[in-house]
Amino acid sequence: MHCSGMAWHPEVATQLVLSSEDDRLPVIQIWDLRFATSPLSQLEGHTRGVLSVSWCQADPELLLSSAKDNRILCWNPSMGEVVYELPIRSQWCFDVQWCPRNPSVFSAATFDGWINVYSVMGGNLEAQQKTQADKISSSFNNLDPFGTGQILPPLQVPEQVAQTTLIPPLKKPPKWIRRPVGVSFAFGGKLISFGLTKAPGQQMQQTYPHQVFISQVTTETEFLLRSRELQMALQSGNLLDYCQGKIQTAKLPFDENLWNFLKVNLEQESRTKLLKLLGYNKEDLQKKIASCLSNGIPDKQPLPEADETNAAQPDQLLVNSSDDVAAVSSSSAFFDNLVPQNMSALEIPVTEDTDGLISQALLLGNFESAVELCMRAERFADAIILAIAGGENLLKETQKRYFAKRKTKLSLLSSEGPTLLINK
């Protein structure tokens, strides 16, 4: 093999690359002086002899090569693949070199007398050349580098008539912009971090391994203990004991009442126990109803007279003139006037009078006592409606008691009429 170029590995002192100028064997070989019997690997991609090679000092995974096939390739030596390729030029490139200060920039010298500056980050070829020329001109600060003291004009780049050429970027991020470490918080107090570890220098085929670490960050130990306790209770299904423990350890009455209600929802006959927690006891209600029935039903309290100023007048809901009709109907105020604005909130009476006892009996599901109170107070319409909700037997009993108390021709016809029709 006729060697045309040689470059040392930037990090491993015993490794180097050799390029072959022979058109019959246009390869690049990677050697290790400790194992000099055969090359570690061989890069094959050029179709004609390789003229020069250059290894990037900032990233050992970037190796430039130029050959007689008018191609400039950038290799990943560890993987043996081409990660970057420049467009084909009409002249051979006999030398390529990486910039020692800017790792993404390299120069290429061709036989037509030009030294072109490129970037492996991709973009427009002509724009890159103009940008690099401006950087070179500004680096001398417009002074003569030979010491004459004369101000030099800006560097003039001859304009070439050529089509705009777009250069694709690298297939992999270079080492100088690759994030070495990173960290991010995840759900559940997890902290995800990653980093790069150096691979042994003698293992050229081995890439840098990526390591991801998952850590548990604990800031609220008490909260985690409570969460773990609840999770264990859910898995075992023993929620009653869990609620009972919370009731015993509650420090505030509100917390104790809250856990009591939660516990009742998990028990059998939860409705009765829930009403008992709300203060509605079935035995106490029976005593109150018995006392009320034995002492007699109190007289019906008169309803409070409506305030004249707040009472809604029917005439106020009507519109007197056609002009008012058009004005009101064209806005939402017409519909607002149909609904009384001073409606009070619904309140369930729980007092010791008839209404309060009936309400408590309905809350406990005791329709018999509620119907009995309505019959004693001669509130027959309420008794019939409640009896319908209490079942067929209660409705028949209520109808019989109603007809027994109301001895009228209509009631006799309603009660005995179906019987007479059946007998006929």
C-alpha positions as CSV (number, residue, x, y, z in Angstrom):
1,M,0.0,0.0,0.0
2,H,1.4,3.4,-1.0
3,C,0.7,5.7,2.0
4,S,-0.3,9.3,1.1
5,G,-1.2,10.6,4.6
6,M,-1.0,9.8,8.3
7,A,-2.7,11.2,11.4
8,W,-2.4,10.4,15.1
9,H,-5.4,9.7,17.3
10,P,-6.2,12.9,19.3
11,E,-6.7,10.9,22.6
12,V,-5.0,7.5,22.2
13,A,-1.3,7.9,21.8
14,T,-0.7,4.4,20.3
15,Q,-3.3,4.7,17.5
16,L,-3.0,6.3,14.0
17,V,-4.6,6.3,10.6
18,L,-3.0,5.7,7.2
19,S,-4.4,6.5,3.8
20,S,-3.7,4.8,0.6
21,E,-3.0,6.7,-2.6
22,D,-3.4,3.6,-4.8
23,D,-6.5,3.8,-7.0
24,R,-6.8,0.0,-6.8
25,L,-6.9,0.1,-2.9
26,P,-8.5,3.5,-1.9
27,V,-8.8,2.7,1.8
28,I,-8.1,4.3,5.2
29,Q,-6.6,2.0,7.8
30,I,-6.7,2.4,11.6
31,W,-3.7,0.9,13.4
32,D,-2.6,0.4,17.0
33,L,1.1,0.1,17.6
34,R,0.5,-2.4,20.3
35,F,-1.1,-4.8,17.8
36,A,0.9,-4.0,14.7
37,T,0.3,-7.3,12.9
38,S,-3.0,-6.1,11.3
39,P,-5.1,-2.9,11.3
40,L,-7.9,-2.5,13.8
41,S,-10.4,-1.4,11.1
42,Q,-10.5,-0.2,7.5
43,L,-12.7,2.5,6.1
44,E,-13.8,2.1,2.5
45,G,-15.8,4.8,0.7
46,H,-13.6,6.5,-1.8
47,T,-13.5,5.2,-5.4
48,R,-10.0,6.5,-6.1
49,G,-6.8,7.0,-4.1
50,V,-7.0,9.0,-0.9
51,L,-4.7,12.1,-0.9
52,S,-5.0,13.4,2.7
53,V,-6.5,12.7,6.1
54,S,-7.1,14.9,9.2
55,W,-8.3,13.9,12.6
56,C,-10.4,16.4,14.5
57,Q,-8.7,17.3,17.8
58,A,-12.1,18.3,19.5
59,D,-13.9,15.1,18.6
60,P,-12.1,11.8,17.9
61,E,-15.2,10.5,16.1
62,L,-14.7,12.9,13.2
63,L,-12.0,12.1,10.6
64,L,-11.7,14.0,7.3
65,S,-10.4,12.5,4.1
66,S,-10.0,13.8,0.5
67,A,-9.4,11.7,-2.6
68,K,-8.9,11.8,-6.4
69,D,-12.7,11.2,-6.8
70,N,-13.3,14.9,-6.0
71,R,-15.0,14.0,-2.7
72,I,-14.3,15.1,0.8
73,L,-15.7,12.7,3.4
74,C,-16.0,12.9,7.2
75,W,-15.9,9.6,8.9
76,N,-16.9,8.2,12.3
77,P,-13.9,5.9,12.8
78,S,-15.5,3.9,15.7
79,M,-18.6,3.0,13.6
80,G,-16.9,3.0,10.1
81,E,-19.7,5.2,8.5
82,V,-19.7,8.5,6.6
83,V,-21.4,11.2,8.6
84,Y,-20.7,14.1,6.3
85,E,-19.9,14.7,2.6
86,L,-19.1,17.8,0.7
87,P,-20.4,18.4,-2.8
88,I,-18.3,17.2,-5.7
89,R,-15.8,19.8,-7.1
90,S,-14.0,19.9,-10.5
91,Q,-10.5,19.8,-9.0
92,W,-8.8,17.4,-6.7
93,C,-8.4,18.3,-3.0
94,F,-4.9,17.4,-2.0
95,D,-5.1,18.6,1.6
96,V,-7.8,19.0,4.3
97,Q,-7.1,20.4,7.8
98,W,-9.3,21.1,10.8
99,C,-9.3,24.6,12.4
100,P,-7.5,24.5,15.7
101,R,-9.7,27.2,17.3
102,N,-13.1,26.6,15.8
103,P,-13.8,22.8,15.8
104,S,-16.6,23.0,13.3
105,V,-14.5,24.7,10.5
106,F,-12.0,23.0,8.2
107,S,-10.1,24.1,5.1
108,A,-9.6,22.3,1.8
109,A,-6.8,23.1,-0.7
110,T,-7.4,22.2,-4.3
111,F,-5.1,22.0,-7.4
112,D,-6.7,25.1,-9.0
113,G,-5.0,27.3,-6.4
114,W,-7.9,27.8,-4.0
115,I,-8.2,27.2,-0.3
116,N,-11.8,26.9,0.7
117,V,-13.2,27.1,4.2
118,Y,-16.2,24.9,5.1
119,S,-18.3,24.1,8.2
120,V,-19.6,20.7,9.2
121,M,-22.7,22.3,10.7
122,G,-24.4,22.5,7.2
123,G,-25.9,25.5,5.4
124,N,-25.3,27.4,2.2
125,L,-21.8,26.9,0.7
126,E,-21.5,30.4,-0.7
127,A,-22.8,32.0,2.6
128,Q,-20.2,30.0,4.5
129,Q,-17.4,31.2,2.3
130,K,-18.4,34.8,2.7
131,T,-18.8,34.5,6.5
132,Q,-15.4,32.8,6.9
133,A,-13.8,35.6,4.7
134,D,-15.3,38.2,6.9
135,K,-13.9,36.5,10.0
136,I,-10.4,36.3,8.5
137,S,-10.5,40.0,7.6
138,S,-11.7,41.1,11.0
139,S,-9.2,39.0,12.9
140,F,-6.3,41.3,11.6
141,N,-8.2,44.4,12.8
142,N,-7.5,46.1,9.5
143,L,-3.8,46.3,10.2
144,D,-0.9,45.2,8.1
145,P,0.5,42.0,9.6
146,F,3.9,42.8,8.2
147,G,4.4,45.9,10.4
148,T,4.1,48.7,7.8
149,G,1.3,50.3,9.8
150,Q,-0.9,50.8,6.8
151,I,-4.5,50.0,7.0
152,L,-5.5,47.2,4.8
153,P,-8.8,47.2,2.8
154,P,-11.3,44.5,3.6
155,L,-10.6,41.1,2.1
156,Q,-12.1,40.8,-1.3
157,V,-13.4,37.5,-2.3
158,P,-13.8,37.0,-6.1
159,E,-17.3,36.3,-7.1
160,Q,-17.8,33.1,-8.9
161,V,-20.9,32.3,-11.0
162,A,-22.1,29.1,-9.5
163,Q,-25.4,27.6,-8.4
164,T,-26.4,27.8,-4.8
165,T,-25.3,24.6,-3.0
166,L,-26.8,23.5,0.3
167,I,-24.6,21.3,2.5
168,P,-26.3,18.8,4.7
169,P,-25.1,18.9,8.4
170,L,-23.5,16.0,10.3
171,K,-25.6,12.9,10.9
172,K,-24.6,13.0,14.6
173,P,-24.0,15.9,16.9
174,P,-20.3,16.6,17.4
175,K,-18.7,16.3,20.8
176,W,-18.3,20.0,21.4
177,I,-22.1,20.7,21.3
178,R,-23.2,17.3,22.7
179,R,-24.7,17.8,26.1
180,P,-22.4,15.9,28.5
181,V,-24.9,15.7,31.4
182,G,-28.6,16.5,31.9
183,V,-31.2,16.2,34.6
184,S,-35.0,16.5,34.7
185,F,-37.7,15.9,37.3
186,A,-40.4,13.3,36.7
187,F,-43.7,12.4,38.3
188,G,-43.7,10.8,41.7
189,G,-40.5,12.6,43.0
190,K,-38.3,10.9,40.4
191,L,-35.1,12.6,39.3
192,I,-33.8,11.5,35.9
193,S,-30.2,12.2,35.1
194,F,-27.8,11.1,32.3
195,G,-24.1,11.4,31.5
196,L,-21.4,10.1,29.2
197,T,-18.6,7.8,30.4
198,K,-15.3,7.5,28.6
199,A,-14.8,4.3,26.7
200,P,-11.3,2.6,26.9
201,G,-9.0,4.0,24.3
202,Q,-8.0,0.7,22.8
203,Q,-11.6,-0.3,22.0
204,M,-12.1,1.6,18.7
205,Q,-15.3,-0.1,17.7
206,Q,-17.0,0.6,21.0
207,T,-19.0,3.8,21.2
208,Y,-19.3,6.0,24.3
209,P,-22.0,4.4,26.5
210,H,-24.9,6.5,27.7
211,Q,-25.9,6.0,31.3
212,V,-29.3,7.0,32.7
213,F,-29.8,7.2,36.4
214,I,-33.2,7.3,38.1
215,S,-33.2,8.6,41.7
216,Q,-35.9,9.1,44.2
217,V,-36.0,12.6,45.7
218,T,-37.7,12.8,49.1
219,T,-38.7,16.2,50.4
220,E,-42.0,15.5,52.3
221,T,-41.3,12.3,54.3
222,E,-44.6,12.6,56.2
223,F,-46.6,12.9,53.0
224,L,-44.8,9.8,51.5
225,L,-45.6,7.8,54.7
226,R,-49.3,8.7,54.4
227,S,-49.3,7.9,50.7
228,R,-47.7,4.5,51.3
229,E,-50.2,3.8,54.1
230,L,-53.1,4.6,51.9
231,Q,-51.7,2.5,49.0
232,M,-51.3,-0.5,51.4
233,A,-54.9,-0.1,52.6
234,L,-56.2,0.0,49.0
235,Q,-54.3,-3.1,48.0
236,S,-55.5,-5.1,51.1
237,G,-59.0,-3.7,50.9
238,N,-59.1,-3.0,54.6
239,L,-60.4,0.6,54.3
240,L,-62.6,0.5,57.4
241,D,-59.6,0.0,59.7
242,Y,-57.8,2.8,57.8
243,C,-60.6,5.2,58.4
244,Q,-60.9,4.2,62.0
245,G,-57.2,4.9,62.5
246,K,-57.6,8.3,60.9
247,I,-60.5,9.1,63.3
248,Q,-58.5,8.2,66.3
249,T,-55.5,10.3,65.2
250,A,-57.5,13.3,64.0
251,K,-56.6,16.5,65.8
252,L,-59.4,18.7,64.6
253,P,-63.2,18.1,64.9
254,F,-63.6,18.8,61.2
255,D,-61.1,16.0,60.3
256,E,-62.8,13.6,62.7
257,N,-66.3,14.3,61.2
258,L,-64.9,13.9,57.7
259,W,-63.4,10.5,58.3
260,N,-66.6,9.4,60.1
261,F,-68.6,10.2,57.1
262,L,-66.1,8.4,54.8
263,K,-66.2,5.4,57.1
264,V,-70.0,5.3,57.1
265,N,-70.1,5.2,53.3
266,L,-68.1,2.0,53.4
267,E,-70.3,0.2,55.9
268,Q,-73.5,-1.7,55.5
269,E,-76.8,0.3,56.1
270,S,-74.9,3.4,55.3
271,R,-78.1,5.5,54.9
272,T,-79.3,4.9,58.5
273,K,-75.9,5.5,60.0
274,L,-75.3,8.6,57.8
275,L,-78.6,10.1,59.1
276,K,-77.6,9.2,62.6
277,L,-74.4,11.2,62.1
278,L,-76.4,14.1,60.9
279,G,-78.5,14.0,64.1
280,Y,-81.6,12.1,62.9
281,N,-82.1,9.2,65.3
282,K,-85.0,6.8,64.5
283,E,-85.8,5.9,68.2
284,D,-85.8,9.6,69.3
285,L,-88.0,10.5,66.4
286,Q,-90.5,7.8,67.4
287,K,-90.7,9.2,70.9
288,K,-91.3,12.7,69.6
289,I,-94.0,11.5,67.3
290,A,-95.7,9.5,70.0
291,S,-95.6,12.5,72.3
292,C,-97.0,14.8,69.7
293,L,-99.9,12.4,68.9
294,S,-100.7,11.8,72.5
295,N,-100.7,15.5,73.3
296,G,-102.7,16.5,70.3
297,I,-101.8,18.3,67.1
298,P,-101.1,22.0,67.7
299,D,-103.1,24.5,65.8
300,K,-101.8,25.3,62.4
301,Q,-99.5,28.3,62.6
302,P,-100.6,31.2,60.4
303,L,-98.4,31.9,57.4
304,P,-96.5,35.2,57.6
305,E,-98.1,37.9,55.6
306,A,-96.2,38.9,52.5
307,D,-94.6,42.3,52.6
308,E,-96.5,44.7,50.4
309,T,-93.3,46.2,49.1
310,N,-91.9,42.8,48.2
311,A,-95.1,41.1,47.0
312,A,-95.1,40.7,43.3
313,Q,-98.2,42.4,41.8
314,P,-99.8,40.7,38.8
315,D,-100.1,44.1,37.1
316,Q,-96.3,44.5,37.2
317,L,-95.8,41.4,35.1
318,L,-98.0,42.8,32.3
319,V,-97.0,45.4,29.8
320,N,-99.5,48.1,29.3
321,S,-98.4,49.7,26.0
322,S,-97.2,48.4,22.7
323,D,-94.0,50.4,23.1
324,D,-93.2,48.6,26.3
325,V,-93.9,45.3,24.7
326,A,-91.3,46.0,22.0
327,A,-88.7,47.3,24.4
328,V,-89.0,44.4,26.9
329,S,-89.3,41.6,24.4
330,S,-86.1,42.7,22.7
331,S,-84.1,42.1,25.8
332,S,-83.6,39.4,28.4
333,A,-85.2,41.6,31.1
334,F,-88.6,40.3,30.0
335,F,-87.7,36.7,31.0
336,D,-86.0,38.0,34.2
337,N,-89.3,39.6,35.3
338,L,-91.1,36.3,35.0
339,V,-89.1,34.7,37.8
340,P,-89.3,36.2,41.3
341,Q,-86.0,37.7,42.3
342,N,-86.5,37.4,46.1
343,M,-86.8,33.6,46.3
344,S,-85.5,32.2,49.6
345,A,-83.3,29.1,49.8
346,L,-84.9,25.7,50.4
347,E,-84.8,24.8,54.1
348,I,-85.9,21.5,55.6
349,P,-87.7,22.2,58.9
350,V,-86.4,20.1,61.8
351,T,-88.4,21.7,64.6
352,E,-90.7,20.0,67.1
353,D,-94.0,21.0,65.4
354,T,-95.9,19.0,62.8
355,D,-93.9,20.1,59.8
356,G,-90.6,19.4,61.5
357,L,-91.6,15.9,62.6
358,I,-93.0,15.1,59.1
359,S,-89.7,16.2,57.5
360,Q,-87.6,14.1,59.9
361,A,-89.8,11.1,59.3
362,L,-89.4,11.4,55.5
363,L,-85.6,11.7,55.9
364,L,-85.6,8.5,57.9
365,G,-87.9,6.8,55.4
366,N,-90.7,6.4,57.9
367,F,-93.7,7.1,55.7
368,E,-96.2,5.5,58.1
369,S,-95.5,8.1,60.8
370,A,-95.5,10.9,58.3
371,V,-98.9,9.9,57.0
372,E,-100.2,9.5,60.6
373,L,-99.2,13.0,61.4
374,C,-100.8,14.4,58.3
375,M,-104.1,12.5,59.0
376,R,-104.2,13.8,62.6
377,A,-103.6,17.3,61.4
378,E,-106.3,16.8,58.7
379,R,-103.8,17.4,55.9
380,F,-105.4,14.8,53.7
381,A,-103.8,15.8,50.4
382,D,-100.3,15.6,51.9
383,A,-101.3,12.2,53.5
384,I,-102.4,10.8,50.1
385,I,-99.2,12.0,48.3
386,L,-97.0,10.5,51.0
387,A,-98.9,7.3,51.0
388,I,-98.4,6.9,47.3
389,A,-94.6,7.0,47.9
390,G,-94.9,4.6,50.9
391,G,-96.4,1.7,48.9
392,E,-99.8,0.1,47.9
393,N,-100.7,-1.1,51.4
394,L,-100.2,2.2,53.0
395,L,-102.2,3.9,50.2
396,K,-105.2,1.6,50.8
397,E,-105.1,2.2,54.5
398,T,-104.9,5.9,54.1
399,Q,-107.8,6.0,51.6
400,K,-109.9,3.9,54.1
401,R,-109.1,6.3,56.9
402,Y,-109.9,9.3,54.7
403,F,-113.3,8.0,53.6
404,A,-114.0,7.1,57.2
405,K,-113.4,10.7,58.4
406,R,-115.0,12.4,55.4
407,K,-118.7,11.2,55.3
408,T,-120.0,12.9,52.2
409,K,-122.0,11.6,49.2
410,L,-118.9,11.9,47.0
411,S,-116.8,10.0,49.4
412,L,-119.4,7.3,49.7
413,L,-119.6,7.0,45.9
414,S,-115.9,6.8,45.6
415,S,-115.5,4.2,48.3
416,E,-118.6,2.0,47.6
417,G,-119.2,2.7,43.9
418,P,-116.7,0.0,42.6
419,T,-118.2,-2.6,45.0
420,L,-121.8,-1.9,43.7
421,L,-120.6,-2.2,40.1
422,I,-119.0,-5.5,40.8
423,N,-122.1,-7.0,42.5
424,K,-124.3,-6.0,39.6
